């Protein structure tokens, strides 16, 4: 029996809320580039480190983003920005 081994990608980032200049075009382009590279990996699951209390907030922001109500902003919460961009395809 051939069993395909799982492919796992682990990505770590710095805590972006602790740094200035993240609204710059350069940094935003880096995030778009990262999302593009993640998409090529074609993950089936994404785990995001966050305090449990933020989960509902992030899910609601994603729904608002998909409906056109919420725009992505550099507000210090990478937990909501990166997965939203990835789900959206960049």
N, C-alpha and C positions, 0 to 999 in steps of 0.2 A: 504494500500500500504506500503510495507516494503522498506524503503530507508536506504541504508548502509551509515553510517557516514564516511567521509573522514578520513584517518589516515595520520597525519602529523608528520614528524620528522624534528626538527630544530637542526642543528649542528653548533656550533661556534668554531672557532680556533683562536689562537693568530696569530699575523702577523709574519709569519715565517721568512720573510726577515730580521727581526730585531734581529735574534738570530744566534749564532754560533753553529757549530757542527751538522748541519742538514744533512750533507753528511754521517754521521756515519752509520754504519750497523744497529745499534740499532734504530736510528730515521727512517731509511728507512723501517725497519721491522715494526715499529709502523704504518707507513703510509699504508703498505700492509695490516696489521691487521684491520685498520680503513676501508679501502676499502672493505675488506671481510665482515665486519659487516654491512656496508651500503648495500652491495649486498643482504644480507639476508632479509633486509627490502623490497626489490624489488620496489624501487621508480619508478614512471612513469615520474616525472619531477624533475629536479635539478636546483636550482637557485644559482648562484655564484655572490658574491659581487665583482664588479670590475668597474673601470671607463669605460664608454662606448667606449672610444677610444681603449681599449684593446680587445674588443670582436672580431674584425676581425683578429687581431694577434693570439689570442688563437684558433680560428677556423682553421686558416691556419696551426698552429703548430700541431693541432690534425690531420689534413689531412696528413701532412708530417710524423707524428708519425705512422699513420696507413699504410703508404706506405713504411715505413722502413728508411726514410730519417732523421727524427728527433729522437733523444734519449732524454729521460727525464733527466733533470739535476736540481740540486738544485741551481737555479739562483735567488732565492728570489721571484719568481712569483708563488705562490700557486694556483692562479686562473687558471693556465693552467695545473699544474701537477695533482692535485687531481681529477678533472673531467676526464682528459685523462685516468688516471689509472682506474677510475671507469668504464668508457665506455668500456675499454679494458678488464675488469674483473679481475684486480689486476696487 
